[in-house]
Amino acid sequence: MVLFMSDKNSSNAMWGGRFASGPDAIMEAINASIGFDKRMAAQDIAGSIAHSAMLAKQNIITDSYHISNIDSLIDKKQKIKNILKLQMVWLILYLEVWDMVELWFLH
């Protein structure tokens, strides 16, 4: 099995030609929705909280299990917010560094 490719004409999107083949079609399909999933995270969590409330109201799950679900979902929501903030900080830093490099080369 060939893992590394020296032929630059056979690159693939994910690895830039370092491996003989790209990701499986199923992985490309899953990864295609990541941007959408990130934008919908808050709505997904709100829907999960509402669903948990409905299950508790119908006595399908206990109130204590419902409360633990809410605590877990709120924790996940905060973690997602922190990740998105960190990604934004890195993007801003990257753009600032890029601007400095560009200015350095232009002057």
N, C-alpha and C positions, 0 to 999 in steps of 0.2 A: 504494500500500500504506500503510495507516494503522499507525503505530507507537505513538503515544501516545493515550491515551483520557482525555477530560475527564469522561466520565460515570462517576460513582462507583458506580453500580449494576451496572456490567459488570466488576467486578474478578475476577481469577483468583487462585488460591492462591499461585502462585510470585511474581508481581510486584505483587500488590495493586492491580491495575487500571491500572498505568502503560503496559501494552502492550495491543494489540488482542486478542491471543489468548494462551492459556497454552501450556505445553509440549506437544509431541506426546505421544500416548499411549505410545509406546515409551519416551520419556524418563521419564514418570511410572512406568512399570513397572520400569525399571532403578533409578530412585531409591528405589522402595518398599522395596528390600532393603538399603539402605545401613546401617541400624541393625543388622540381622542380620549383614551382612558384617563390620561392625566387631567384633561379639561373637565371630565365628568366625575372625578373622584368625590367631590363634595356632595353631588347629587346622589351618587351611589351609596354613600354613607348615610345620608338623610333617608333614603329609601329603605336601607337595611334597618335603621332605627325604627321607622314606621312599621316595617314588617314584624320586627320583634315585638313592638307594642301590640299589634294585632294578635300575634300568637299568644301573648300573655293574657290579653283580654278574653280570648276564646279558651283559656285554660289549657292550651297545648304545651306551653312552657310555664314554669313558675315565675313569680314576680322577681325572685332573687336571681334567677337565670337571666331574665330580661334586663335587670339592672347591671349584671356583669357584662351582658352584650353591649349595653350602652356605654359602659366604662371603656370597654375594649375598643369600640368603634370611635369614641371621642379621642382616645389615645392614638389610634391609627390616623385620624384626621389631623391631629397636631403634628404627628411625624411627617405626614405628607406635606403639610404647610412648611415645616422646617426644611425639608428636602428641596421644595420648590424655591424657597428663599435662598438657600445655599446655591442652587443652580443659577439663580438670577445674579447673585454676588459674583460668582465665577464668570458669568457672561460679561458683566460690567468690567471686571478686572481684565479679562481677555481683550475686550474692545479698547480699554485704556492703554494696555501694553501695545496692542496693534497700532493705535494712533501714534504712540511714542516712537515705535520702530519706523513707521511710515514717515514721520516728521524727520527722524534722524537720517533716513536715506534720501529724502528730498532736499535737505539743506546741506 
